[in-house]
Amino acid sequence: MPRELIAPAQEQAAFQEYESADLEKGQVRVKSLFAAAKHGTEMSQFKGYASPRGGFDRELRVFDYKGEGVKYPVRLGNIGVGEVVELGPGVTLLKEGDHVFNYGPFREEHIWPETVRTLPAGVPWQAAVCLDPADFALSAVRDGKVRIGDAVAVSGMGAISLLVLQFCRLAGAYPIIAVDPLENRRQAALACGADLVLDPNQCDAGVEIKKATGNRGTDVIIDYSGHPAALQQALRGIAYLGTVVCGAYPGAWPTGLDLGAEAHMNRPTIIFSRANSDPNPDHPNWNNDRIYEVCWRLLSEGQVDCKPIVHPIVPFADLAEEYPKIASHPEENIKLGAHF
């Protein structure tokens, strides 16, 4: 029987076997070749810090703080890439041997609809597994209204932010400043087009951002670290009447964030960005489908480079040991990938 990776309990990873089901009309069987995790969202489940918020009431749009927010076991992994090995009844859009990709956990075999995206020859698989987070990155850049010539700082050099850097470069921003305490992520930021990288543990990042922009500050700061210290530094480094985009989904913060001080004097606009919240801020011209289409065009054309982002890449058989290192060894991880 094929296997998949799950979290049977908080901060645990293990394999479980699952049934290889019969194909229904319009479905294809896909043998996995590659896959990747989505660190931010998956860590909220793996580490369990989404639990205290309870369920989300979609009518009232509030968390109820009741019950258990994370119910284990949870499947781990986000997007898979594979080869079509069997066609279900009525399938006309795909043929055996096609390479396709879709949302799905780390598992050896998937059953997907024939409407999944195909991976063209010559396009690296890393581009496919970066479609999400690319949608969030593009949305953050658009929500921040980054324009040609804008100075931009980005904090928290995970996969989303590394794509934010590249989208800002395409938008004509300069300089683009990356902020992260981890050396591996600062190096990835340089590979993805940052003009300057800062270690917030070794400098006053807000002051250095000001110095790098003629004491003016950046027009836009986009934070995907989800750390209160990063937002505090953003309030120090932002230009007068600039825009701070909060894109992360962190756990509850402790007290200590100072919303007087620079926040009061710099008067920034603070925006919370989330790609898949429709209607889009630019509705009706933009929606989640259009964001995906634009992202995939940029990814498949090679206008952004995803190879520095998907790291490390490990064998599927090692995932039960390697996956927990996303939490325990962030200095070794950016976006965990697997080959089968």
C-alpha positions as a Markdown table, in Angstrom:
| # | Residue | x | y | z |
|---|---|---|---|---|
| 1 | Met | 0.0 | 0.0 | 0.0 |
| 2 | Pro | 1.2 | 3.6 | -0.7 |
| 3 | Arg | 2.3 | 5.8 | 2.2 |
| 4 | Glu | 1.7 | 9.4 | 3.2 |
| 5 | Leu | 3.2 | 11.7 | 5.8 |
| 6 | Ile | 1.1 | 12.8 | 8.8 |
| 7 | Ala | 1.3 | 14.5 | 12.1 |
| 8 | Pro | -0.4 | 12.0 | 14.4 |
| 9 | Ala | 0.0 | 14.4 | 17.3 |
| 10 | Gln | 1.5 | 17.8 | 18.1 |
| 11 | Glu | 5.1 | 18.1 | 16.8 |
| 12 | Gln | 5.2 | 14.5 | 15.6 |
| 13 | Ala | 5.7 | 13.2 | 12.1 |
| 14 | Ala | 5.1 | 9.6 | 10.9 |
| 15 | Phe | 4.1 | 7.6 | 7.8 |
| 16 | Gln | 0.8 | 5.9 | 7.4 |
| 17 | Glu | -0.5 | 3.6 | 4.7 |
| 18 | Tyr | -3.6 | 4.4 | 2.7 |
| 19 | Glu | -5.9 | 2.7 | 0.2 |
| 20 | Ser | -5.2 | 3.1 | -3.5 |
| 21 | Ala | -8.8 | 3.8 | -4.6 |
| 22 | Asp | -10.4 | 3.1 | -8.0 |
| 23 | Leu | -10.6 | 6.0 | -10.4 |
| 24 | Glu | -13.9 | 7.7 | -11.1 |
| 25 | Lys | -15.0 | 9.6 | -14.2 |
| 26 | Gly | -12.6 | 12.5 | -15.0 |
| 27 | Gln | -9.9 | 11.3 | -12.6 |
| 28 | Val | -6.2 | 10.3 | -13.1 |
| 29 | Arg | -3.8 | 8.4 | -11.0 |
| 30 | Val | -0.5 | 10.2 | -10.4 |
| 31 | Lys | 2.8 | 8.7 | -9.2 |
| 32 | Ser | 4.6 | 11.3 | -7.1 |
| 33 | Leu | 8.0 | 12.6 | -8.3 |
| 34 | Phe | 8.4 | 15.7 | -6.1 |
| 35 | Ala | 6.6 | 17.6 | -3.4 |
| 36 | Ala | 7.1 | 20.4 | -0.9 |
| 37 | Ala | 5.8 | 21.7 | 2.4 |
| 38 | Lys | 4.2 | 25.1 | 3.2 |
| 39 | His | 6.0 | 26.0 | 6.3 |
| 40 | Gly | 3.9 | 28.8 | 7.7 |
| 41 | Thr | 0.5 | 27.3 | 7.5 |
| 42 | Glu | 1.7 | 23.8 | 8.3 |
| 43 | Met | 3.6 | 24.9 | 11.3 |
| 44 | Ser | 0.5 | 26.4 | 12.8 |
| 45 | Gln | -1.0 | 22.8 | 12.7 |
| 46 | Phe | 2.2 | 20.8 | 13.4 |
| 47 | Lys | 3.1 | 23.0 | 16.4 |
| 48 | Gly | -0.5 | 23.4 | 17.4 |
| 49 | Tyr | -0.5 | 27.1 | 18.0 |
| 50 | Ala | -3.7 | 27.5 | 16.0 |
| 51 | Ser | -5.6 | 25.5 | 18.6 |
| 52 | Pro | -6.3 | 28.2 | 21.2 |
| 53 | Arg | -8.3 | 30.2 | 18.7 |
| 54 | Gly | -10.8 | 27.5 | 18.2 |
| 55 | Gly | -13.1 | 27.6 | 15.1 |
| 56 | Phe | -13.7 | 30.5 | 12.7 |
| 57 | Asp | -17.3 | 31.7 | 12.4 |
| 58 | Arg | -17.5 | 32.7 | 8.7 |
| 59 | Glu | -20.7 | 34.7 | 9.2 |
| 60 | Leu | -19.5 | 36.7 | 12.2 |
| 61 | Arg | -15.9 | 36.5 | 11.0 |
| 62 | Val | -14.5 | 35.9 | 14.4 |
| 63 | Phe | -12.8 | 33.0 | 16.1 |
| 64 | Asp | -14.9 | 31.4 | 18.9 |
| 65 | Tyr | -12.0 | 30.3 | 21.1 |
| 66 | Lys | -14.0 | 27.1 | 21.8 |
| 67 | Gly | -12.9 | 23.5 | 21.4 |
| 68 | Glu | -9.8 | 22.3 | 19.6 |
| 69 | Gly | -8.6 | 24.2 | 16.6 |
| 70 | Val | -6.2 | 21.4 | 15.3 |
| 71 | Lys | -7.6 | 17.9 | 15.2 |
| 72 | Tyr | -5.0 | 15.3 | 14.7 |
| 73 | Pro | -3.9 | 13.4 | 12.7 |
| 74 | Val | -3.1 | 16.1 | 10.1 |
| 75 | Arg | -1.7 | 15.4 | 6.6 |
| 76 | Leu | 1.6 | 17.2 | 6.0 |
| 77 | Gly | 2.7 | 18.7 | 2.7 |
| 78 | Asn | 1.2 | 21.2 | 0.3 |
| 79 | Ile | 1.9 | 20.7 | -3.4 |
| 80 | Gly | 2.9 | 17.6 | -5.3 |
| 81 | Val | 4.4 | 17.0 | -8.8 |
| 82 | Gly | 4.0 | 13.7 | -10.5 |
| 83 | Glu | 3.5 | 11.6 | -13.6 |
| 84 | Val | 0.1 | 10.4 | -14.8 |
| 85 | Val | 0.2 | 6.6 | -14.7 |
| 86 | Glu | -3.5 | 5.7 | -15.2 |
| 87 | Leu | -6.6 | 7.4 | -16.8 |
| 88 | Gly | -10.1 | 7.1 | -15.4 |
| 89 | Pro | -13.2 | 6.9 | -17.5 |
| 90 | Gly | -13.8 | 9.8 | -19.9 |
| 91 | Val | -10.5 | 11.5 | -19.4 |
| 92 | Thr | -9.5 | 13.5 | -22.5 |
| 93 | Leu | -7.4 | 16.3 | -21.3 |
| 94 | Leu | -4.4 | 14.2 | -20.1 |
| 95 | Lys | -2.5 | 11.2 | -21.3 |
| 96 | Glu | -0.3 | 8.7 | -19.5 |
| 97 | Gly | 3.2 | 10.1 | -19.0 |
| 98 | Asp | 2.1 | 13.7 | -18.6 |
| 99 | His | 3.7 | 15.6 | -15.7 |
| 100 | Val | 1.2 | 17.4 | -13.6 |
| 101 | Phe | 0.9 | 19.2 | -10.2 |
| 102 | Asn | -1.7 | 20.0 | -7.7 |
| 103 | Tyr | -2.4 | 20.6 | -4.0 |
| 104 | Gly | -1.8 | 17.5 | -2.0 |
| 105 | Pro | 0.2 | 16.1 | 0.9 |
| 106 | Phe | 3.5 | 14.2 | 0.9 |
| 107 | Arg | 2.2 | 10.9 | -0.5 |
| 108 | Glu | 3.4 | 8.4 | -3.0 |
| 109 | Glu | 0.3 | 8.4 | -5.1 |
| 110 | His | -2.5 | 10.9 | -5.8 |
| 111 | Ile | -5.9 | 10.8 | -7.5 |
| 112 | Trp | -6.5 | 14.1 | -9.1 |
| 113 | Pro | -9.1 | 15.6 | -11.5 |
| 114 | Glu | -7.9 | 15.8 | -15.1 |
| 115 | Thr | -8.2 | 19.6 | -14.9 |
| 116 | Val | -4.9 | 19.8 | -12.9 |
| 117 | Arg | -2.1 | 22.0 | -14.2 |
| 118 | Thr | 0.5 | 20.4 | -16.4 |
| 119 | Leu | 4.2 | 21.0 | -16.0 |
| 120 | Pro | 5.6 | 22.0 | -19.4 |
| 121 | Ala | 8.9 | 20.4 | -20.4 |
| 122 | Gly | 11.9 | 22.5 | -19.3 |
| 123 | Val | 10.1 | 24.2 | -16.4 |
| 124 | Pro | 11.7 | 23.1 | -13.1 |
| 125 | Trp | 9.5 | 21.3 | -10.6 |
| 126 | Gln | 10.5 | 23.9 | -8.0 |
| 127 | Ala | 8.4 | 26.4 | -9.9 |
| 128 | Ala | 5.3 | 24.2 | -9.6 |
| 129 | Val | 5.6 | 23.8 | -5.8 |
| 130 | Cys | 6.2 | 27.5 | -5.4 |
| 131 | Leu | 2.9 | 28.5 | -7.1 |
| 132 | Asp | 1.7 | 28.6 | -3.5 |
| 133 | Pro | 3.4 | 30.7 | -1.9 |
| 134 | Ala | 3.7 | 32.9 | -5.0 |
| 135 | Asp | 0.0 | 33.8 | -4.8 |
| 136 | Phe | 0.5 | 35.3 | -1.3 |
| 137 | Ala | 3.7 | 37.0 | -2.4 |
| 138 | Leu | 2.1 | 38.7 | -5.4 |
| 139 | Ser | -0.9 | 39.7 | -3.3 |
| 140 | Ala | 1.3 | 41.3 | -0.7 |
| 141 | Val | 3.1 | 43.3 | -3.3 |
| 142 | Arg | -0.1 | 44.4 | -4.9 |
| 143 | Asp | -1.8 | 45.2 | -1.5 |
| 144 | Gly | 1.3 | 47.3 | -0.6 |
| 145 | Lys | 1.0 | 49.1 | -3.9 |
| 146 | Val | 4.7 | 48.8 | -4.7 |
| 147 | Arg | 5.5 | 51.0 | -7.6 |
| 148 | Ile | 8.5 | 51.6 | -9.8 |
| 149 | Gly | 11.2 | 53.4 | -7.9 |
| 150 | Asp | 9.8 | 52.6 | -4.4 |
| 151 | Ala | 12.2 | 51.5 | -1.7 |
| 152 | Val | 11.0 | 48.3 | -0.1 |
| 153 | Ala | 12.1 | 46.3 | 2.9 |
| 154 | Val | 11.0 | 42.7 | 3.5 |
| 155 | Ser | 11.4 | 40.8 | 6.8 |
| 156 | Gly | 11.3 | 37.1 | 7.4 |
| 157 | Met | 13.1 | 35.3 | 4.5 |
| 158 | Gly | 10.9 | 32.3 | 4.1 |
| 159 | Ala | 9.5 | 31.2 | 0.7 |
| 160 | Ile | 6.9 | 33.9 | 0.5 |
| 161 | Ser | 9.3 | 36.7 | 1.2 |
| 162 | Leu | 11.9 | 35.4 | -1.2 |
| 163 | Leu | 9.2 | 35.6 | -3.9 |
| 164 | Val | 8.2 | 39.0 | -2.7 |
| 165 | Leu | 11.8 | 40.2 | -3.3 |
| 166 | Gln | 11.6 | 39.0 | -6.9 |
| 167 | Phe | 8.2 | 40.5 | -7.6 |
| 168 | Cys | 9.3 | 43.8 | -6.1 |
| 169 | Arg | 12.3 | 43.7 | -8.5 |
| 170 | Leu | 9.9 | 43.1 | -11.4 |
| 171 | Ala | 7.9 | 46.0 | -10.2 |
| 172 | Gly | 10.9 | 48.3 | -10.4 |
| 173 | Ala | 11.5 | 48.8 | -6.7 |
| 174 | Tyr | 14.9 | 49.9 | -5.5 |
| 175 | Pro | 16.6 | 49.4 | -3.1 |
| 176 | Ile | 15.1 | 46.1 | -1.9 |
| 177 | Ile | 16.3 | 45.3 | 1.6 |
| 178 | Ala | 15.9 | 41.9 | 3.2 |
| 179 | Val | 15.8 | 41.4 | 7.0 |
| 180 | Asp | 16.4 | 38.0 | 8.6 |
| 181 | Pro | 18.4 | 36.7 | 11.6 |
| 182 | Leu | 19.4 | 33.4 | 9.8 |
| 183 | Glu | 22.5 | 33.3 | 7.6 |
| 184 | Asn | 21.0 | 30.7 | 5.2 |
| 185 | Arg | 18.0 | 32.9 | 4.5 |
| 186 | Arg | 20.0 | 36.1 | 4.0 |
| 187 | Gln | 22.1 | 34.3 | 1.4 |
| 188 | Ala | 19.0 | 33.1 | -0.3 |
| 189 | Ala | 17.7 | 36.7 | -0.3 |
| 190 | Leu | 20.8 | 37.8 | -2.1 |
| 191 | Ala | 20.3 | 35.0 | -4.6 |
| 192 | Cys | 16.8 | 36.3 | -5.1 |
| 193 | Gly | 17.7 | 39.8 | -5.8 |
| 194 | Ala | 18.0 | 41.7 | -2.5 |
| 195 | Asp | 20.3 | 44.8 | -2.7 |
| 196 | Leu | 21.0 | 44.7 | 1.0 |
| 197 | Val | 20.6 | 42.1 | 3.8 |
| 198 | Leu | 20.3 | 42.9 | 7.5 |
| 199 | Asp | 20.6 | 40.7 | 10.5 |
| 200 | Pro | 18.2 | 42.2 | 13.1 |
| 201 | Asn | 20.1 | 40.5 | 15.9 |
| 202 | Gln | 23.3 | 42.3 | 15.0 |
| 203 | Cys | 22.0 | 45.8 | 14.2 |
| 204 | Asp | 19.1 | 48.2 | 14.7 |
| 205 | Ala | 17.3 | 47.2 | 11.5 |
| 206 | Gly | 14.9 | 50.1 | 11.5 |
| 207 | Val | 17.8 | 52.6 | 11.7 |
| 208 | Glu | 19.8 | 50.8 | 9.1 |
| 209 | Ile | 16.8 | 50.8 | 6.7 |
| 210 | Lys | 16.7 | 54.6 | 7.2 |
| 211 | Lys | 20.4 | 55.0 | 6.5 |
| 212 | Ala | 20.1 | 52.9 | 3.4 |
| 213 | Thr | 17.4 | 55.2 | 2.0 |
| 214 | Gly | 19.0 | 58.6 | 2.7 |
| 215 | Asn | 17.4 | 58.7 | 6.1 |
| 216 | Arg | 13.9 | 58.7 | 4.5 |
| 217 | Gly | 12.9 | 55.1 | 5.2 |
| 218 | Thr | 11.3 | 52.7 | 2.8 |
| 219 | Asp | 8.0 | 53.4 | 1.1 |
| 220 | Val | 6.8 | 49.9 | 1.8 |
| 221 | Ile | 7.7 | 47.3 | 4.3 |
| 222 | Ile | 6.3 | 43.7 | 3.9 |
| 223 | Asp | 6.6 | 41.4 | 6.9 |
| 224 | Tyr | 6.2 | 37.6 | 6.7 |
| 225 | Ser | 8.2 | 36.8 | 9.8 |
| 226 | Gly | 5.1 | 37.1 | 12.0 |
| 227 | His | 7.3 | 38.3 | 14.9 |
| 228 | Pro | 6.4 | 41.4 | 16.9 |
| 229 | Ala | 10.0 | 42.6 | 16.9 |
| 230 | Ala | 9.9 | 42.7 | 13.1 |
| 231 | Leu | 6.7 | 44.8 | 13.2 |
| 232 | Gln | 8.4 | 47.1 | 15.7 |
| 233 | Gln | 11.4 | 47.5 | 13.4 |
| 234 | Ala | 9.1 | 48.1 | 10.5 |
| 235 | Leu | 7.5 | 51.0 | 12.3 |
| 236 | Arg | 11.0 | 52.4 | 12.8 |
| 237 | Gly | 12.2 | 51.9 | 9.3 |
| 238 | Ile | 9.1 | 53.0 | 7.4 |
| 239 | Ala | 9.0 | 56.4 | 5.6 |
| 240 | Tyr | 6.5 | 59.0 | 6.8 |
| 241 | Leu | 3.0 | 57.9 | 5.6 |
| 242 | Gly | 4.5 | 54.7 | 4.2 |
| 243 | Thr | 2.8 | 51.3 | 4.1 |
| 244 | Val | 3.4 | 48.3 | 6.3 |
| 245 | Val | 2.0 | 45.0 | 5.0 |
| 246 | Cys | 1.5 | 42.2 | 7.5 |
| 247 | Gly | 1.2 | 39.0 | 5.6 |
| 248 | Ala | 2.1 | 36.3 | 8.2 |
| 249 | Tyr | -0.3 | 34.1 | 10.2 |
| 250 | Pro | 1.4 | 34.1 | 13.6 |
| 251 | Gly | 0.3 | 32.8 | 16.9 |
| 252 | Ala | -0.9 | 35.2 | 19.6 |
| 253 | Trp | 1.7 | 37.8 | 20.4 |
| 254 | Pro | 2.8 | 38.7 | 24.0 |
| 255 | Thr | 2.5 | 42.2 | 25.2 |
| 256 | Gly | 5.2 | 44.7 | 24.5 |
| 257 | Leu | 4.5 | 46.1 | 21.0 |
| 258 | Asp | 4.8 | 49.9 | 21.1 |
| 259 | Leu | 2.2 | 51.5 | 19.0 |
| 260 | Gly | 3.1 | 55.0 | 20.2 |
| 261 | Ala | 6.7 | 56.0 | 19.5 |
| 262 | Glu | 7.6 | 55.7 | 15.8 |
| 263 | Ala | 4.1 | 54.4 | 14.9 |
| 264 | His | 2.6 | 57.6 | 16.1 |
| 265 | Met | 5.2 | 59.8 | 14.4 |
| 266 | Asn | 5.6 | 58.0 | 11.1 |
| 267 | Arg | 1.8 | 57.5 | 10.7 |
| 268 | Pro | 2.1 | 54.4 | 8.4 |
| 269 | Thr | -0.9 | 52.6 | 6.9 |
| 270 | Ile | -0.9 | 49.0 | 8.2 |
| 271 | Ile | -2.5 | 46.5 | 5.8 |
| 272 | Phe | -3.2 | 42.8 | 6.5 |
| 273 | Ser | -2.7 | 40.8 | 3.3 |
| 274 | Arg | -4.3 | 37.5 | 2.5 |
| 275 | Ala | -4.4 | 36.3 | -1.1 |
| 276 | Asn | -7.4 | 34.0 | -1.0 |
| 277 | Ser | -9.8 | 36.4 | 0.8 |
| 278 | Asp | -12.3 | 37.2 | -2.0 |
| 279 | Pro | -13.6 | 39.7 | -2.9 |
| 280 | Asn | -10.1 | 40.9 | -3.6 |
| 281 | Pro | -9.2 | 44.6 | -2.7 |
| 282 | Asp | -9.2 | 45.2 | -6.4 |
| 283 | His | -12.5 | 43.4 | -7.1 |
| 284 | Pro | -14.0 | 43.0 | -9.7 |
| 285 | Asn | -10.9 | 43.2 | -11.9 |
| 286 | Trp | -8.8 | 41.0 | -9.7 |
| 287 | Asn | -9.6 | 37.7 | -7.9 |
| 288 | Asn | -7.8 | 34.7 | -6.6 |
| 289 | Asp | -8.0 | 32.9 | -10.0 |
| 290 | Arg | -6.3 | 35.9 | -11.8 |
| 291 | Ile | -3.6 | 36.0 | -9.1 |
| 292 | Tyr | -2.8 | 32.3 | -9.8 |
| 293 | Glu | -2.7 | 32.8 | -13.5 |
| 294 | Val | -0.3 | 35.8 | -13.3 |
| 295 | Cys | 1.9 | 33.9 | -10.8 |
| 296 | Trp | 2.1 | 30.8 | -13.0 |
| 297 | Arg | 2.9 | 32.8 | -16.1 |
| 298 | Leu | 5.8 | 34.5 | -14.2 |
| 299 | Leu | 7.0 | 31.2 | -12.7 |
| 300 | Ser | 6.8 | 29.1 | -15.9 |
| 301 | Glu | 8.5 | 31.8 | -17.9 |
| 302 | Gly | 11.4 | 31.8 | -15.5 |
| 303 | Gln | 11.0 | 35.5 | -14.5 |
| 304 | Val | 11.4 | 34.4 | -10.9 |
| 305 | Asp | 13.9 | 31.8 | -9.7 |
| 306 | Cys | 12.5 | 29.2 | -7.3 |
| 307 | Lys | 15.6 | 27.0 | -7.0 |
| 308 | Pro | 17.2 | 28.9 | -4.1 |
| 309 | Ile | 13.8 | 28.7 | -2.3 |
| 310 | Val | 13.2 | 24.9 | -2.2 |
| 311 | His | 15.8 | 23.8 | 0.3 |
| 312 | Pro | 16.6 | 21.2 | 1.5 |
| 313 | Ile | 15.5 | 18.5 | -0.8 |
| 314 | Val | 15.4 | 15.1 | 0.8 |
| 315 | Pro | 14.2 | 11.6 | -0.1 |
| 316 | Phe | 10.5 | 10.9 | 0.7 |
| 317 | Ala | 11.7 | 8.0 | 2.9 |
| 318 | Asp | 13.5 | 10.4 | 5.2 |
| 319 | Leu | 10.6 | 12.8 | 5.7 |
| 320 | Ala | 9.5 | 11.5 | 9.1 |
| 321 | Glu | 12.9 | 12.5 | 10.4 |
| 322 | Glu | 13.5 | 15.6 | 8.3 |
| 323 | Tyr | 10.0 | 17.3 | 8.6 |
| 324 | Pro | 10.3 | 18.2 | 12.3 |
| 325 | Lys | 13.5 | 20.0 | 11.5 |
| 326 | Ile | 11.4 | 22.8 | 9.9 |
| 327 | Ala | 10.5 | 23.7 | 13.5 |
| 328 | Ser | 13.7 | 22.6 | 15.3 |
| 329 | His | 16.4 | 23.6 | 12.8 |
| 330 | Pro | 15.2 | 26.6 | 10.8 |
| 331 | Glu | 18.8 | 27.5 | 10.0 |
| 332 | Glu | 18.8 | 24.4 | 7.8 |
| 333 | Asn | 15.4 | 25.0 | 6.1 |
| 334 | Ile | 13.7 | 27.4 | 3.8 |
| 335 | Lys | 11.0 | 25.4 | 2.0 |
| 336 | Leu | 11.4 | 21.6 | 2.5 |
| 337 | Gly | 11.2 | 19.6 | -0.7 |
| 338 | Ala | 11.2 | 15.9 | -1.3 |
| 339 | His | 11.9 | 13.6 | -4.2 |
| 340 | Phe | 10.4 | 10.1 | -4.7 |
